[in-house]
Amino acid sequence: MLTARLSRPLSKLPGKTLSFSNGENGTRRTLLFYPASFVPVGRRTYADAVNPVGSKAVLVTGCDSGFGFSLAKHLHSKGFLVFAGCLLKDKGDAGAKELDSLKSDRLRTVQLNVCKSEEVEKAVEVVRSSLEDPEKGMWGLVNNAGISTFGEVEFTSMETYKQVAEVNLWGTVRTTKSFLPLIRRAKGRVVNISSMLGRMANPARSPYCITKFGVEAFSDCLRYEMHPLGVKVCVVEPGNFIAATSLYSAEGIQAIANKMWDELPEVVRKDYGKKYFDEKVAAMETYCNSGSTDTTPVINAITHALTAANPYTRYHPMDYYWWLRMQIMTHLPGAISDRIYIH
Ligand SMILES: NC(=O)c1ccc[n+]([C@@H]2O[C@H](COP(=O)([O-])OP(=O)(O)OC[C@H]3O[C@@H](n4cnc5c(N)ncnc54)[C@H](OP(=O)(O)O)[C@@H]3O)[C@@H](O)[C@H]2O)c1
């Protein structure tokens, strides 16, 4: 299995320098070579695609910004009937307004906080009542809504762990359960947006990692259960695209850091010290400025999962550095991968 998983991308290696670092301080070292023709994992062929035209309905959560916003527009351009769930539609958020300004019958924004069961149920009703024949169901659900934060385990409050899980994990579970009756009727698709951090952990990212590992486990269980019913479940694991979305902002990082420091127990504050704390915040700022600025690989991966006759189980839209790091961290013994990337 290991050979099979490595063979597709590795078969396309030799040619160009690849650098790597421990990810936290931003320094990079040369590791191996890959060819100029190496096709990024997020780029897929579209052979045997299902036909999106014919009012195939898809609901995407978290469309106020980032991947969700771009995806809603992209799926609309491909002919889908798109329901764009927006957290702040009722508050007149710019993202929802811009989607509404397209004034298309096939792109409808819906107020949707995935943490609120009543809003999720209302969204199901909006979709159901818009379908020509609700008994034929809806084609796709993309669980994209998410939030993130950072901080060592000892810096992170229980409240923060719960807040992130409420959106990323329980929001995904809640929304999926509510839409499944419609998806099952169409033998459709569930696409869950996880992260490379749902496959490999990273220091100072435990509140986020545990929710994305949970999304991966949930997706696997659901895929096994749905297989006999004809529903396909896919996971998309983006790398670092923070520079291209609203997951973090410079002000956001500072606000999180200030709140975290203010609320730290005295013993933690004293033992780690402000210098160490500030260095970790600076490392996070560097990470957030270093990602890809083009979200096309992510949008293409999600589109493939929704349209290919035989979609992949997992998609890895990420650059070579993160792809290789993920392979090493998930397939080599911890004693080795820890030495390469963590220690
Ligand atoms: N960007 C990356 O590098 C990256 C990498 C791996 C995975 N991801 C994942 O990709 C997904 C999209 O993130 P993004 O990078 O596009 O960030 P983003 O621009 O912040 O998009 C996330 C969206 O989710 C919305 N949201 C937050 N809480 C919500 C809730 N309770 N209910 C419904 N919607 C909610 C946000 O609304 P507001 O804007 O109104 O807050 C925002 O529109 C997330 O699941 C994230 O974990 C991102």
The ligand as an SDF file (V2000), in Angstrom:
LIG
                    3D

 48 52  0  0  0  0  0  0  0  0999 V2000
   -6.0640   28.6370    3.8370 N   0  0  0  0  0  0  0  0  0  0  0  0
   -5.3510   27.5440    4.0760 C   0  0  0  0  0  0  0  0  0  0  0  0
   -4.1150   27.5730    4.0120 O   0  0  0  0  0  0  0  0  0  0  0  0
   -6.0200   26.2600    4.4350 C   0  0  0  0  0  0  0  0  0  0  0  0
   -5.2470   25.1150    4.4670 C   0  0  0  0  0  0  0  0  0  0  0  0
   -5.8480   23.9090    4.7890 C   0  0  0  0  0  0  0  0  0  0  0  0
   -7.1950   23.8550    5.0490 C   0  0  0  0  0  0  0  0  0  0  0  0
   -7.9410   24.9910    5.0190 N   0  0  0  0  0  0  0  0  0  0  0  0
   -9.3620   24.8660    5.3050 C   0  0  0  0  0  0  0  0  0  0  0  0
  -10.0890   25.4300    4.2540 O   0  0  0  0  0  0  0  0  0  0  0  0
  -11.3700   25.8340    4.7240 C   0  0  0  0  0  0  0  0  0  0  0  0
  -11.6590   27.2470    4.2300 C   0  0  0  0  0  0  0  0  0  0  0  0
  -10.7340   28.1230    4.8400 O   0  0  0  0  0  0  0  0  0  0  0  0
  -10.1110   29.3900    4.1140 P   0  0  0  0  0  0  0  0  0  0  0  0
   -8.6540   29.2320    4.1350 O   0  0  0  0  0  0  0  0  0  0  0  0
  -10.8110   29.6670    2.8530 O   0  0  0  0  0  0  0  0  0  0  0  0
  -10.3980   30.5210    5.2200 O   0  0  0  0  0  0  0  0  0  0  0  0
  -11.4990   31.6580    5.2720 P   0  0  0  0  0  0  0  0  0  0  0  0
  -11.2870   32.6130    4.1650 O   0  0  0  0  0  0  0  0  0  0  0  0
  -11.4460   32.1960    6.6650 O   0  0  0  0  0  0  0  0  0  0  0  0
  -12.8460   30.8520    5.0170 O   0  0  0  0  0  0  0  0  0  0  0  0
  -13.5110   30.1560    6.0270 C   0  0  0  0  0  0  0  0  0  0  0  0
  -14.9560   30.5550    5.9710 C   0  0  0  0  0  0  0  0  0  0  0  0
  -15.6780   29.8420    6.9840 O   0  0  0  0  0  0  0  0  0  0  0  0
  -16.5640   30.7930    7.5640 C   0  0  0  0  0  0  0  0  0  0  0  0
  -16.9700   30.3680    8.9000 N   0  0  0  0  0  0  0  0  0  0  0  0
  -16.3150   30.5160   10.0730 C   0  0  0  0  0  0  0  0  0  0  0  0
  -17.0560   30.0310   11.0820 N   0  0  0  0  0  0  0  0  0  0  0  0
  -18.2030   29.5700   10.5340 C   0  0  0  0  0  0  0  0  0  0  0  0
  -19.3740   28.9800   11.0530 C   0  0  0  0  0  0  0  0  0  0  0  0
  -19.5340   28.7800   12.3730 N   0  0  0  0  0  0  0  0  0  0  0  0
  -20.3570   28.6250   10.1860 N   0  0  0  0  0  0  0  0  0  0  0  0
  -20.2230   28.8320    8.8640 C   0  0  0  0  0  0  0  0  0  0  0  0
  -19.1570   29.4270    8.3170 N   0  0  0  0  0  0  0  0  0  0  0  0
  -18.1570   29.7710    9.1390 C   0  0  0  0  0  0  0  0  0  0  0  0
  -15.8270   32.0870    7.5630 C   0  0  0  0  0  0  0  0  0  0  0  0
  -16.7240   33.1620    7.6890 O   0  0  0  0  0  0  0  0  0  0  0  0
  -16.1830   34.6220    8.1020 P   0  0  0  0  0  0  0  0  0  0  0  0
  -15.1960   35.0230    7.0560 O   0  0  0  0  0  0  0  0  0  0  0  0
  -17.4030   35.4520    8.0830 O   0  0  0  0  0  0  0  0  0  0  0  0
  -15.5750   34.4530    9.4410 O   0  0  0  0  0  0  0  0  0  0  0  0
  -15.1500   32.0410    6.2100 C   0  0  0  0  0  0  0  0  0  0  0  0
  -15.9730   32.5330    5.2060 O   0  0  0  0  0  0  0  0  0  0  0  0
  -11.3230   25.6900    6.2360 C   0  0  0  0  0  0  0  0  0  0  0  0
  -11.9470   24.5040    6.6160 O   0  0  0  0  0  0  0  0  0  0  0  0
   -9.8430   25.6120    6.5300 C   0  0  0  0  0  0  0  0  0  0  0  0
   -9.5590   24.9120    7.7150 O   0  0  0  0  0  0  0  0  0  0  0  0
   -7.3810   26.1900    4.7190 C   0  0  0  0  0  0  0  0  0  0  0  0
  1  2  1  0
  2  3  2  0
  2  4  1  0
  4  5  1  0
  4 48  2  0
  5  6  2  0
  6  7  1  0
  7  8  2  0
  8  9  1  0
  8 48  1  0
  9 10  1  0
  9 46  1  0
 10 11  1  0
 11 12  1  0
 11 44  1  0
 12 13  1  0
 13 14  1  0
 14 15  2  0
 14 16  1  0
 14 17  1  0
 17 18  1  0
 18 19  2  0
 18 20  1  0
 18 21  1  0
 21 22  1  0
 22 23  1  0
 23 24  1  0
 23 42  1  0
 24 25  1  0
 25 26  1  0
 25 36  1  0
 26 27  1  0
 26 35  1  0
 27 28  2  0
 28 29  1  0
 29 30  1  0
 29 35  2  0
 30 31  1  0
 30 32  2  0
 32 33  1  0
 33 34  2  0
 34 35  1  0
 36 37  1  0
 36 42  1  0
 37 38  1  0
 38 39  2  0
 38 40  1  0
 38 41  1  0
 42 43  1  0
 44 45  1  0
 44 46  1  0
 46 47  1  0
M  CHG  2   8   1  16  -1
M  END
$$$$
